[in-house]
Amino acid sequence: MLSSKGSISFYLISMKTLFYSLILLLLTCANLKAQDLEKPTFLQRAAKLFSETDSNYIAPNKYNFTFMVEQSFWHERYRLRTRHTPQKQSIGFAPSPTPKIGLYFGWRWIFLGISFNIPGLTEKRKEGKEKKEFVLNLYSARVGLDLYYRKTGNNFHITSYSNFNLPDTYDGKDFEGLHSKIAGFNAYWIFNSKHFSYPAAYSQSTNQKRSCGSLMTGISYSNHDIFFDYTKLPPEMIQHIRPSLKFNRLRYNDFNISFGYGYNWVFAKNCLLNLSLMPAIAYKKAKADGIELSEQDDDHWLYWTKDLNFDLITRAGVVWNNSKYYVGASLVVNTYDYRKNRFAMTNSFGSLRIYAGFNFWKRREFRQKQ
């Protein structure tokens, strides 16, 4: 079995390989020149498949590059609970939202940038409380891809608890016994891509001219590595905590298939509101303290179905974009549900972004029309 460090390194190497392969494909497709041939080449057909839109619904991006600044807030929550006991015990944790300032540079379908923790700009960071997050988003008319690596700090606090037979005096109390690492990707396919533009809402690379929606489907993978030291709970809570919550490390792989719907509402000129929901059915394999958690209580061939749970990806965005300048906000939340016979956990992480930017270096075909 790989160590935690080796496991994360392996996933990061795999993600980097996927990054470079996809970027090479997108750059190849995006740079194709129209040729006067009776039959288009395979690459020309592929580029058309991923980028073709109906100009009555979607205005294409007229510029090659974009620059954007943003204010973002990152948040996460964990809720641990027992199952199939006379009194179901639960306890929730969350850190304070992390504000960041980011600078981003984009080329057509690709956005890259860097963000800074605001408190870290003005004061020395406390050891052990630093968070790290790396995100790459690729959007075309038909397909999208989000790749991420997230490492939490240990500056959590208790948000809720039940059936500990204690007074409500521990809400908000600091808890430094929880931290986690998450690495993974979301990939999705938009069916009505000629009329519905996801990039218009989340990468500002096109303009939605008329309201429209689309069915979407996707696949996702994530690796979760969660460390929990219950001995750092208040002494009174330690006395009452159930055995199924006394784990130190939980690792699980999450494979899911999602199907949902997104809608772009053009409520005024150059103004767009988007909402999309992607429920997913997920297959999860886990190890607690190095021991595989299995529901194989018998030899029935359908035992694996007990490893199926449900996840949810929620996105919402509002933007004003006149093709040259834009300003807006977006919210993305990933929710994961994990359940076994005696233990369950719901963890979620999300980000709220408020941004403004401008496009520049007009593309050749639009310069020629002037």
Secondary structure by P-SEA (a helix, b strand, c coil): cccaaaaaaaaaaaaaaaaaaaaaaaaaaaaccccccccccaaaaaaaaacccccccccccccccccccbbbbbbbbbbbbccccccccbbbbbcccccccbbbbbcccccccccccccccccccccccbbbbbbbbbbcccbbbbbbbbbbcccccccccccccccccccccccccccbbbbbbbbbbbcccccccccccccccccccccbbbbbbbcbbbbbbbbbccccccaaaaacccccccccbbbbcccccccbbbbbbcccccbbbbbbbbbbbbbbbbccccccccccccccccccccccbbbbbbbbbccccccccccbbbbbbbbbbbbcccbbbbbbbbbbbbbccccccccaaaaaac
